Amino acid sequence: MGLGGQMFPKTQESAAGALDKLRALSGDWEGTVAWTGKSASKVSAHYYVTGNESAVVEDLSNGMTSVYHLDGADLRVTHYCAAHNQPRLRATSFGADNKNIRFSFVDITNLHSPSDGHVSGLEIRFLEPDHINITFQFTSNSKDAFELVDLRRKE
């Protein structure tokens, strides 16, 4: 597990197209969540568009929310983490046809110590129209762990 796959540098067109793909996630999803080396548990998600179509909100049932939006030519996400901090990330590469979007750490609010746990990377993979994976890279005490969220649209 981890962040990987063939990726391409970002462009303004990629960022806008990627936000369009995120907008298309609107609705209810269900699936599993698993940390590296641990068994999976059930999770659900709700996506909705807000801010006059300018932002996409992702609410996960495990207590985390992410908000995706454009900042000029950049696609950004602020992740409201169960660890009680708010990492901000920027899309740094896109797969062909925006099938993968990789976000890299920019900065964070409410991190009390650099060794405290926080999301330091994020990748979304659009596997099928109604199937996505989200991989959170979580850094704590200079060690990385990965959390895979596997979601399918509810029928």
MIDOSE-1310 file (N, C-alpha, C; in nm, 2 decimals, decimal comma, always signed):
residues 155
mglg	+0,08/-0,12/+0,00/+0,00/+0,00/+0,00/+0,09/+0,12/+0,00; +0,04/+0,24/-0,04/+0,11/+0,36/-0,04/+0,06/+0,45/-0,15; +0,13/+0,55/-0,17/+0,09/+0,64/-0,28/+0,18/+0,61/-0,40; +0,11/+0,58/-0,51/+0,19/+0,54/-0,63/+0,11/+0,55/-0,76
gqmf	+0,17/+0,49/-0,86/+0,11/+0,49/-0,99/+0,17/+0,60/-1,08; +0,15/+0,58/-1,22/+0,20/+0,68/-1,31/+0,13/+0,81/-1,30; +0,20/+0,92/-1,27/+0,14/+1,05/-1,25/+0,21/+1,15/-1,34; +0,13/+1,26/-1,37/+0,18/+1,36/-1,45/+0,18/+1,50/-1,38
pktq	+0,27/+1,59/-1,41/+0,27/+1,72/-1,35/+0,13/+1,79/-1,36; +0,10/+1,87/-1,26/-0,03/+1,94/-1,26/-0,03/+2,05/-1,37; -0,15/+2,08/-1,42/-0,18/+2,19/-1,50/-0,31/+2,25/-1,46; -0,34/+2,37/-1,50/-0,46/+2,44/-1,46/-0,58/+2,35/-1,51
esaa	-0,57/+2,30/-1,63/-0,68/+2,22/-1,69/-0,70/+2,09/-1,60; -0,59/+2,03/-1,56/-0,60/+1,91/-1,47/-0,67/+1,95/-1,34; -0,63/+2,06/-1,28/-0,69/+2,10/-1,15/-0,84/+2,12/-1,17; -0,88/+2,19/-1,27/-1,03/+2,22/-1,29/-1,10/+2,09/-1,33
gald	-1,04/+2,01/-1,41/-1,10/+1,88/-1,45/-1,11/+1,79/-1,33; -1,01/+1,79/-1,24/-1,01/+1,71/-1,12/-1,12/+1,75/-1,03; -1,14/+1,88/-1,01/-1,25/+1,93/-0,93/-1,39/+1,89/-0,99; -1,40/+1,89/-1,12/-1,52/+1,84/-1,18/-1,54/+1,69/-1,14
klra	-1,44/+1,61/-1,14/-1,45/+1,47/-1,10/-1,49/+1,46/-0,96; -1,44/+1,54/-0,87/-1,48/+1,54/-0,73/-1,63/+1,58/-0,72; -1,67/+1,68/-0,79/-1,81/+1,72/-0,79/-1,90/+1,61/-0,82; -1,86/+1,52/-0,92/-1,94/+1,41/-0,96/-1,96/+1,30/-0,85
lsgd	-1,88/+1,31/-0,74/-1,90/+1,22/-0,63/-2,02/+1,25/-0,55; -2,09/+1,36/-0,57/-2,20/+1,39/-0,48/-2,29/+1,27/-0,46; -2,33/+1,25/-0,33/-2,41/+1,14/-0,29/-2,36/+1,06/-0,18; -2,41/+0,95/-0,16/-2,38/+0,86/-0,05/-2,30/+0,74/-0,10
wegt	-2,20/+0,70/-0,02/-2,10/+0,60/-0,05/-2,08/+0,51/+0,07; -2,04/+0,38/+0,05/-2,01/+0,29/+0,16/-1,90/+0,20/+0,12; -1,83/+0,15/+0,22/-1,72/+0,07/+0,19/-1,64/+0,03/+0,32; -1,51/+0,02/+0,30/-1,42/-0,02/+0,41/-1,31/+0,08/+0,43
vawt	-1,25/+0,08/+0,55/-1,13/+0,15/+0,58/-1,04/+0,06/+0,66; -0,91/+0,07/+0,62/-0,81/-0,02/+0,68/-0,67/+0,05/+0,69; -0,61/+0,04/+0,80/-0,47/+0,09/+0,82/-0,38/-0,02/+0,77; -0,26/+0,01/+0,72/-0,16/-0,08/+0,68/-0,15/-0,19/+0,78
gksa	-0,16/-0,32/+0,73/-0,14/-0,43/+0,82/-0,25/-0,46/+0,91; -0,37/-0,39/+0,91/-0,48/-0,42/+1,00/-0,60/-0,46/+0,92; -0,70/-0,52/+0,99/-0,82/-0,56/+0,92/-0,91/-0,44/+0,89; -0,99/-0,46/+0,79/-1,08/-0,35/+0,75/-1,21/-0,34/+0,84
skvs	-1,26/-0,22/+0,85/-1,39/-0,20/+0,91/-1,48/-0,12/+0,82; -1,61/-0,12/+0,84/-1,70/-0,05/+0,76/-1,69/+0,10/+0,78; -1,71/+0,17/+0,67/-1,72/+0,32/+0,67/-1,82/+0,36/+0,56; -1,87/+0,48/+0,59/-1,96/+0,54/+0,49/-1,91/+0,68/+0,46
ahyy	-1,96/+0,74/+0,35/-1,92/+0,87/+0,32/-2,03/+0,95/+0,25; -2,04/+1,08/+0,27/-2,13/+1,16/+0,20/-2,06/+1,27/+0,14; -2,08/+1,30/+0,01/-2,02/+1,40/-0,07/-2,12/+1,50/-0,11; -2,09/+1,63/-0,10/-2,18/+1,73/-0,15/-2,10/+1,86/-0,20
vtgn	-2,16/+1,93/-0,29/-2,10/+2,05/-0,34/-2,16/+2,17/-0,27; -2,08/+2,27/-0,24/-2,12/+2,39/-0,17/-2,05/+2,51/-0,22; -2,08/+2,62/-0,17/-2,00/+2,75/-0,21/-2,03/+2,78/-0,35; -2,15/+2,77/-0,40/-2,19/+2,81/-0,54/-2,10/+2,73/-0,63
esav	-2,09/+2,59/-0,61/-2,02/+2,50/-0,69/-1,87/+2,51/-0,68; -1,82/+2,58/-0,58/-1,67/+2,61/-0,57/-1,60/+2,51/-0,48; -1,67/+2,43/-0,40/-1,61/+2,34/-0,31/-1,68/+2,21/-0,30; -1,61/+2,10/-0,27/-1,67/+1,97/-0,25/-1,63/+1,92/-0,11
vedl	-1,74/+1,89/-0,04/-1,72/+1,84/+0,10/-1,73/+1,69/+0,10; -1,63/+1,62/+0,17/-1,63/+1,48/+0,19/-1,64/+1,45/+0,34; -1,76/+1,40/+0,38/-1,78/+1,36/+0,52/-1,76/+1,21/+0,54; -1,66/+1,16/+0,61/-1,65/+1,02/+0,64/-1,70/+0,99/+0,77
sngm	-1,77/+0,87/+0,79/-1,83/+0,83/+0,91/-1,73/+0,81/+1,02; -1,60/+0,80/+0,99/-1,50/+0,78/+1,10/-1,45/+0,91/+1,16; -1,53/+1,02/+1,14/-1,50/+1,14/+1,21/-1,41/+1,24/+1,14; -1,40/+1,22/+1,01/-1,31/+1,31/+0,93/-1,39/+1,38/+0,82
tsvy	-1,35/+1,50/+0,79/-1,41/+1,58/+0,68/-1,30/+1,64/+0,60; -1,31/+1,64/+0,47/-1,22/+1,71/+0,38/-1,30/+1,80/+0,29; -1,24/+1,92/+0,26/-1,30/+2,01/+0,17/-1,20/+2,04/+0,06; -1,25/+2,02/-0,07/-1,16/+2,03/-0,19/-1,21/+2,16/-0,26
hldg	-1,11/+2,24/-0,31/-1,15/+2,36/-0,38/-1,03/+2,41/-0,46; -1,06/+2,49/-0,56/-0,95/+2,56/-0,64/-0,90/+2,68/-0,57; -0,77/+2,70/-0,58/-0,71/+2,83/-0,53/-0,63/+2,88/-0,65; -0,69/+2,96/-0,73/-0,63/+3,00/-0,86/-0,61/+2,87/-0,94
adlr	-0,49/+2,84/-0,99/-0,47/+2,72/-1,07/-0,45/+2,60/-0,99; -0,45/+2,61/-0,86/-0,42/+2,49/-0,77/-0,55/+2,43/-0,72; -0,55/+2,29/-0,71/-0,65/+2,22/-0,64/-0,60/+2,20/-0,50; -0,68/+2,24/-0,40/-0,64/+2,22/-0,26/-0,74/+2,14/-0,19
vthy	-0,69/+2,09/-0,07/-0,78/+2,02/+0,02/-0,74/+2,06/+0,16; -0,84/+2,09/+0,25/-0,81/+2,10/+0,39/-0,88/+1,98/+0,45; -0,81/+1,91/+0,53/-0,85/+1,78/+0,59/-0,88/+1,81/+0,74; -1,00/+1,80/+0,79/-1,03/+1,81/+0,93/-1,03/+1,68/+0,99
caah	-0,91/+1,65/+1,06/-0,87/+1,52/+1,10/-0,93/+1,48/+1,24; -0,94/+1,35/+1,25/-0,98/+1,30/+1,38/-0,87/+1,32/+1,49; -0,75/+1,35/+1,44/-0,64/+1,38/+1,53/-0,65/+1,53/+1,58; -0,75/+1,60/+1,55/-0,78/+1,73/+1,60/-0,68/+1,84/+1,54
nqpr	-0,64/+1,81/+1,41/-0,56/+1,91/+1,34/-0,61/+1,92/+1,20; -0,56/+2,02/+1,13/-0,62/+2,05/+1,00/-0,51/+2,07/+0,89; -0,45/+1,96/+0,84/-0,35/+1,97/+0,73/-0,41/+2,03/+0,61; -0,33/+2,11/+0,54/-0,37/+2,17/+0,41/-0,28/+2,11/+0,31
lrat	-0,34/+2,06/+0,20/-0,26/+1,99/+0,09/-0,29/+2,05/-0,04; -0,20/+2,04/-0,14/-0,21/+2,09/-0,27/-0,19/+1,97/-0,37; -0,28/+1,97/-0,47/-0,26/+1,86/-0,58/-0,13/+1,89/-0,65; -0,04/+1,79/-0,65/+0,09/+1,81/-0,72/+0,10/+1,72/-0,84
sfga	+0,02/+1,62/-0,86/+0,02/+1,55/-0,98/-0,11/+1,48/-1,01; -0,14/+1,45/-1,13/-0,26/+1,39/-1,18/-0,23/+1,27/-1,27; -0,31/+1,17/-1,26/-0,30/+1,05/-1,35/-0,37/+1,09/-1,49; -0,35/+1,01/-1,58/-0,42/+1,03/-1,71/-0,57/+1,04/-1,69
dnkn	-0,63/+1,14/-1,76/-0,77/+1,17/-1,74/-0,81/+1,19/-1,60; -0,72/+1,24/-1,52/-0,75/+1,27/-1,38/-0,80/+1,15/-1,30; -0,75/+1,03/-1,34/-0,79/+0,91/-1,27/-0,73/+0,90/-1,13; -0,62/+0,97/-1,11/-0,55/+0,97/-0,98/-0,52/+1,12/-0,95
irfs	-0,54/+1,16/-0,83/-0,50/+1,29/-0,79/-0,41/+1,28/-0,67; -0,29/+1,32/-0,67/-0,20/+1,31/-0,55/-0,19/+1,45/-0,49; -0,21/+1,46/-0,36/-0,20/+1,58/-0,29/-0,07/+1,58/-0,20; +0,00/+1,69/-0,19/+0,12/+1,69/-0,10/+0,10/+1,80/+0,01
fvdi	+0,16/+1,77/+0,12/+0,15/+1,86/+0,24/+0,19/+2,00/+0,21; +0,12/+2,10/+0,25/+0,16/+2,24/+0,24/+0,19/+2,30/+0,38; +0,08/+2,29/+0,47/+0,10/+2,34/+0,61/-0,01/+2,28/+0,69; -0,02/+2,32/+0,82/-0,12/+2,26/+0,91/-0,15/+2,35/+1,02
tnlh	-0,27/+2,35/+1,07/-0,31/+2,42/+1,19/-0,34/+2,32/+1,31; -0,32/+2,37/+1,43/-0,34/+2,30/+1,55/-0,25/+2,17/+1,56; -0,13/+2,18/+1,51/-0,03/+2,07/+1,53/+0,06/+2,12/+1,65; +0,04/+2,05/+1,76/+0,11/+2,10/+1,88/+0,26/+2,07/+1,88
spsd	+0,30/+1,96/+1,82/+0,44/+1,92/+1,81/+0,46/+1,86/+1,67; +0,58/+1,88/+1,61/+0,60/+1,82/+1,48/+0,59/+1,67/+1,48; +0,61/+1,60/+1,60/+0,60/+1,46/+1,61/+0,46/+1,41/+1,62; +0,36/+1,50/+1,64/+0,22/+1,46/+1,66/+0,17/+1,40/+1,52
ghvs	+0,08/+1,31/+1,53/+0,02/+1,25/+1,41/-0,06/+1,35/+1,33; -0,04/+1,33/+1,20/-0,12/+1,42/+1,10/-0,11/+1,36/+0,96; -0,21/+1,40/+0,88/-0,21/+1,36/+0,74/-0,10/+1,44/+0,67; -0,01/+1,37/+0,60/+0,10/+1,44/+0,53/+0,09/+1,42/+0,38
glei	+0,00/+1,34/+0,33/-0,02/+1,31/+0,19/-0,16/+1,25/+0,17; -0,21/+1,25/+0,05/-0,34/+1,20/+0,01/-0,34/+1,17/-0,13; -0,40/+1,06/-0,17/-0,43/+1,03/-0,31/-0,57/+0,97/-0,33; -0,63/+1,02/-0,43/-0,77/+0,97/-0,47/-0,75/+0,90/-0,60
rfle	-0,81/+0,78/-0,61/-0,81/+0,70/-0,73/-0,95/+0,67/-0,77; -0,98/+0,72/-0,90/-1,11/+0,69/-0,95/-1,10/+0,56/-1,03; -1,14/+0,45/-0,97/-1,13/+0,32/-1,03/-1,24/+0,29/-1,13; -1,36/+0,33/-1,10/-1,47/+0,31/-1,19/-1,57/+0,43/-1,16
pdhi	-1,67/+0,45/-1,24/-1,76/+0,57/-1,21/-1,82/+0,56/-1,07; -1,84/+0,44/-1,01/-1,90/+0,43/-0,88/-1,81/+0,36/-0,78; -1,67/+0,37/-0,80/-1,58/+0,31/-0,71/-1,45/+0,39/-0,70; -1,42/+0,43/-0,58/-1,30/+0,51/-0,56/-1,22/+0,46/-0,44
nitf	-1,09/+0,49/-0,44/-1,00/+0,46/-0,33/-0,94/+0,60/-0,28; -0,93/+0,62/-0,15/-0,86/+0,73/-0,10/-0,75/+0,67/-0,01; -0,63/+0,71/-0,03/-0,52/+0,67/+0,06/-0,47/+0,79/+0,14; -0,48/+0,79/+0,27/-0,42/+0,89/+0,35/-0,28/+0,85/+0,40
qfts	-0,19/+0,93/+0,38/-0,05/+0,91/+0,44/-0,05/+0,98/+0,57; -0,03/+0,91/+0,68/-0,04/+0,96/+0,82/+0,10/+0,95/+0,88; +0,16/+1,06/+0,92/+0,29/+1,07/+0,98/+0,28/+1,10/+1,13; +0,35/+1,02/+1,20/+0,36/+1,04/+1,35/+0,50/+0,99/+1,39
nskd	+0,56/+1,07/+1,47/+0,70/+1,04/+1,52/+0,79/+1,01/+1,40; +0,78/+1,08/+1,29/+0,87/+1,06/+1,17/+0,85/+0,92/+1,10; +0,74/+0,85/+1,14/+0,71/+0,73/+1,07/+0,57/+0,74/+1,00; +0,57/+0,68/+0,88/+0,45/+0,69/+0,80/+0,36/+0,56/+0,81
afel	+0,23/+0,58/+0,81/+0,14/+0,47/+0,80/+0,04/+0,51/+0,69; -0,03/+0,41/+0,64/-0,13/+0,44/+0,53/-0,27/+0,39/+0,57; -0,37/+0,47/+0,54/-0,50/+0,43/+0,57/-0,58/+0,43/+0,43; -0,63/+0,32/+0,39/-0,70/+0,30/+0,27/-0,85/+0,30/+0,29
vdlr	-0,92/+0,39/+0,22/-1,06/+0,40/+0,22/-1,11/+0,35/+0,09; -1,18/+0,24/+0,08/-1,24/+0,19/-0,04/-1,39/+0,21/-0,04; -1,43/+0,29/-0,14/-1,58/+0,33/-0,14/-1,64/+0,30/-0,27; -1,77/+0,26/-0,26/-1,86/+0,24/-0,37/-1,99/+0,32/-0,35
rke	-2,04/+0,37/-0,46/-2,16/+0,45/-0,45/-2,28/+0,36/-0,40; -2,36/+0,41/-0,31/-2,48/+0,34/-0,26/-2,58/+0,35/-0,37; -2,65/+0,23/-0,39/-2,76/+0,23/-0,49/-2,89/+0,27/-0,43
